[in-house]
Amino acid sequence: MATHGILYIGIGTVASGPALVDLGKRIELQLSKLFALKDVHLSACYTQIAQGEKQPLVVVYHLEKTALERFPNLNDPEFQITELLETETSPNLAAEMRLYEQIQVYQLDEARDPQIEVIIKGGTPGPYAIFAAIEPAAGTDNDLDNWYRQEHLGLVSEVGGFIRSRRYKLRELFTFDLSIGQQNENIVPRYLAIHEFQNADYVGETLTPPTVWSARILKSVRHVDLSVYKLLNFLGTRDG
């Protein structure tokens, strides 16, 4: 069955190196108990390697439609996410849980590299990814969507090592900062694009807007959060 959405767990922590990898594995293990694994195609854990440092660790779960529809309200006290994080992490941790619906998948009809073809056919995540979160200005959602569909993704796909792009729209959000013991009120953009690549050498090429349309979009948006991540580990495939 196809993926219909993702659960995004963004972790802000002072952990690094092996401790960061171990933290990611423990969070993956605990959060997997919150819903039936048969509805989860793939879990992937990433560590940040470039741009901002707000969330050095991200765990992404790819969900079937059934899991997306029955997922608990992230702000429901019965969800107990703060207790889970307190028992599994340091007291200075800040976390974001975002539930996204998938709105587009973009990949080339024919991969340019045999290794990329293996990744695509196997349904596994790419070794590197750009996470681009955007909050458009009021009334410009359609312009942003057209820009992605008609221009931007085509240009991104021309960069060497490109595997695929997936776009999502925010459905629910829960943020918490354990250092202050309350929910965070930072702006979280409603739209997220994850661009996957085979090699980290090329990802920086996609960060410079090369066209008039790109310049207009990026000038008008309310907020942009752009980060580059390396895949640490994964379990499963996107097709179950």
Phi and psi in degrees as a GROMACS rama.xvg file:
@    title "Ramachandran Plot"
@    xaxis  label "Phi"
@    yaxis  label "Psi"
@TYPE xy
-83.6781  154.101  ALA-2
-72.8642  136.527  THR-3
-113.915  -11.8815  HIS-4
-175.777  -178.727  GLY-5
-138.311  152.659  ILE-6
-104.676  119.039  LEU-7
-105.465  123.524  TYR-8
-114.716  110.451  ILE-9
-103.548  125.19  GLY-10
-116.095  125.699  ILE-11
-102.73  119.111  GLY-12
-154.321  159.178  THR-13
-87.8326  -3.3883  VAL-14
-64.5877  152.177  ALA-15
-151.472  168.062  SER-16
57.8992  -139.291  GLY-17
-57.5757  -33.6575  PRO-18
-64.3821  -36.7712  ALA-19
-68.1396  -42.1664  LEU-20
-62.0011  -44.0169  VAL-21
-63.9896  -39.7005  ASP-22
-60.7075  -44.014  LEU-23
-60.5806  -43.2818  GLY-24
-64.4199  -40.8345  LYS-25
-69.1788  -38.4148  ARG-26
-66.5099  -42.0373  ILE-27
-56.9538  -46.4236  GLU-28
-62.6245  -44.3764  LEU-29
-71.018  -43.0349  GLN-30
-69.6088  -25.802  LEU-31
-64.691  -18.6683  SER-32
-78.3209  -9.6283  LYS-33
-79.5744  -15.0116  LEU-34
-153.884  162.454  PHE-35
-65.6153  130.167  ALA-36
-66.278  -20.9275  LEU-37
-65.3914  -18.5357  LYS-38
-95.1359  1.88261  ASP-39
-113.715  116.063  VAL-40
-73.9687  -40.7751  HIS-41
-155.164  137.616  LEU-42
-120.158  135.907  SER-43
-136.25  136.846  ALA-44
-114.535  129.631  CYS-45
-123.192  149.735  TYR-46
-119.922  141.797  THR-47
-76.4191  137.111  GLN-48
-124.032  -8.7253  ILE-49
-158.49  163.573  ALA-50
72.275  -141.364  GLN-51
-64.446  165.871  GLY-52
-120.713  19.9937  GLU-53
-67.1812  -37.8006  LYS-54
-132.303  86.1377  GLN-55
-69.9938  -13.6111  PRO-56
-132.112  130.675  LEU-57
-133.226  133.136  VAL-58
-116.438  130.608  VAL-59
-121.867  127.064  VAL-60
-108.487  127.584  TYR-61
-92.0685  122.516  HIS-62
-110.192  142.35  LEU-63
-74.2666  169.031  GLU-64
-59.5967  -38.8328  LYS-65
-63.0406  -42.4965  THR-66
-67.6735  -38.2724  ALA-67
-64.44  -40.9234  LEU-68
-72.2425  -33.7232  GLU-69
-103.791  8.02005  ARG-70
-65.0834  138.21  PHE-71
-65.6049  153.53  PRO-72
-59.3564  122.666  ASN-73
-65.8277  -17.7577  LEU-74
-100.372  5.60082  ASN-75
-73.0497  127.401  ASP-76
-56.2119  -28.445  PRO-77
-70.7317  -14.4833  GLU-78
-68.7128  -30.4352  PHE-79
58.8273  30.8779  GLN-80
-67.4951  -33.9458  ILE-81
-66.6726  -39.1639  THR-82
-64.4119  -39.4884  GLU-83
-61.1466  -46.3393  LEU-84
-67.9426  -35.9373  LEU-85
-64.9373  -33.5812  GLU-86
-82.3789  -19.9643  THR-87
-108.413  -5.8606  GLU-88
-142.212  -175.212  THR-89
-81.4013  159.735  SER-90
-69.9001  -11.6352  PRO-91
-96.6265  11.6567  ASN-92
-77.6378  143.295  LEU-93
-121.301  138.482  ALA-94
-134.004  148.433  ALA-95
-127.58  132.373  GLU-96
-116.768  122.357  MET-97
-124.077  130.066  ARG-98
-104.486  119.092  LEU-99
-116.382  145.659  TYR-100
-99.0621  137.288  GLU-101
-77.1017  135.7  GLN-102
-119.319  -15.8777  ILE-103
-164.596  143.703  GLN-104
-124.241  132.615  VAL-105
-131.688  123.524  TYR-106
-152.255  158.619  GLN-107
-70.5319  149.026  LEU-108
-63.7248  -30.9673  ASP-109
-137.653  121.102  GLU-110
-67.306  144.566  ALA-111
-83.05  -12.4047  ARG-112
-135.534  136.839  ASP-113
-57.3964  -36.3091  PRO-114
-66.4745  -37.3171  GLN-115
-68.3903  -37.6546  ILE-116
-60.5233  -39.1383  GLU-117
-63.2647  -42.5378  VAL-118
-63.6532  -44.8748  ILE-119
-65.1093  -48.4113  ILE-120
-67.9989  -31.0308  LYS-121
-81.1616  -11.6026  GLY-122
69.1805  23.6532  GLY-123
-98.0225  158.691  THR-124
-74.1425  154.927  PRO-125
-73.9606  156.755  GLY-126
-64.7766  -27.3385  PRO-127
-135.229  153.004  TYR-128
-150.772  142.495  ALA-129
-98.1057  125.867  ILE-130
-102.026  113.683  PHE-131
-116.636  107.56  ALA-132
-104.992  129.271  ALA-133
-132.959  134.6  ILE-134
-112.285  105.209  GLU-135
-72.6678  161.266  PRO-136
-66.0907  156.346  ALA-137
-54.7003  131.312  ALA-138
81.7155  5.84765  GLY-139
-114.604  16.2055  THR-140
-59.0081  -42.4519  ASP-141
-66.0778  -37.5787  ASN-142
-64.4021  -40.998  ASP-143
-62.631  -44.3373  LEU-144
-63.5524  -43.4251  ASP-145
-64.278  -38.1088  ASN-146
-60.8348  -46.0736  TRP-147
-61.0989  -50.2408  TYR-148
-71.758  -37.2126  ARG-149
-96.5031  -19.9713  GLN-150
-137.692  -58.0223  GLU-151
-63.5567  -46.9163  HIS-152
-65.89  -32.4223  LEU-153
-63.7094  -39.6306  GLY-154
-70.3787  -40.4503  LEU-155
-60.8756  -38.8688  VAL-156
-67.4715  -16.3123  SER-157
-80.8151  -12.7321  GLU-158
-72.8338  137.791  VAL-159
-57.4211  138.934  GLY-160
84.6322  3.02531  GLY-161
-63.2274  135.513  PHE-162
-110.903  -59.4388  ILE-163
-166.052  163.777  ARG-164
-127.616  140.707  SER-165
-129.495  137.262  ARG-166
-117.709  145.312  ARG-167
-138.601  155.591  TYR-168
-119.974  134.242  LYS-169
-65.1876  132.078  LEU-170
-109.093  -44.124  ARG-171
-143.911  158.102  GLU-172
-146.119  138.901  LEU-173
-137.846  125.738  PHE-174
-124.513  146.058  THR-175
-151.988  138.722  PHE-176
-117.703  106.454  ASP-177
-68.9859  -19.5339  LEU-178
-72.2363  -25.3926  SER-179
-115.365  -3.58328  ILE-180
68.3186  33.2041  GLY-181
-156.394  169.799  GLN-182
-67.7291  144.234  GLN-183
-83.0201  149.016  ASN-184
-118.978  26.8359  GLU-185
-66.6877  149.855  ASN-186
-69.8305  126.281  ILE-187
-114.543  114.845  VAL-188
-58.6938  146.373  PRO-189
-77.145  -21.9948  ARG-190
-114.067  135.768  TYR-191
-130.603  132.547  LEU-192
-119.099  132.722  ALA-193
-115.237  112.694  ILE-194
-102.976  119.249  HIS-195
-100.045  141.727  GLU-196
-136.4  156.66  PHE-197
-81.3513  -30.504  GLN-198
-135.925  137.61  ASN-199
-71.3708  -17.5895  ALA-200
-63.3243  -23.3362  ASP-201
-101.646  -16.5331  TYR-202
-63.1331  -31.4135  VAL-203
-64.2788  -22.0493  GLY-204
-65.5139  -23.4717  GLU-205
-85.7697  -4.19279  THR-206
-88.7655  -7.13046  LEU-207
-103.776  118.538  THR-208
-68.5205  118.314  PRO-209
-95.1436  -3.31763  PRO-210
-128.212  166.735  THR-211
-63.5443  -41.979  VAL-212
-62.7763  -44.3467  TRP-213
-60.5954  -44.0766  SER-214
-62.0428  -40.3432  ALA-215
-66.3838  -43.267  ARG-216
-61.0474  -50.9372  ILE-217
-68.8633  -25.1605  LEU-218
-76.5913  -30.3309  LYS-219
-90.2483  -20.9695  SER-220
-66.9603  152.133  VAL-221
-76.5932  -33.7986  ARG-222
-157.643  139.996  HIS-223
-133.477  131.221  VAL-224
-126.226  111.365  ASP-225
-120.04  123.527  LEU-226
-141.814  151.24  SER-227
-111.108  132.613  VAL-228
-126.573  153.03  TYR-229
-110.855  136.375  LYS-230
-69.9971  126.059  LEU-231
-90.4585  -49.3984  LEU-232
-162.521  163.229  ASN-233
-151.235  161.738  PHE-234
-137.168  127.229  LEU-235
91.4098  -168.278  GLY-236
-136.941  166.197  THR-237
-70.253  -20.0892  ARG-238
-102.326  14.321  ASP-239
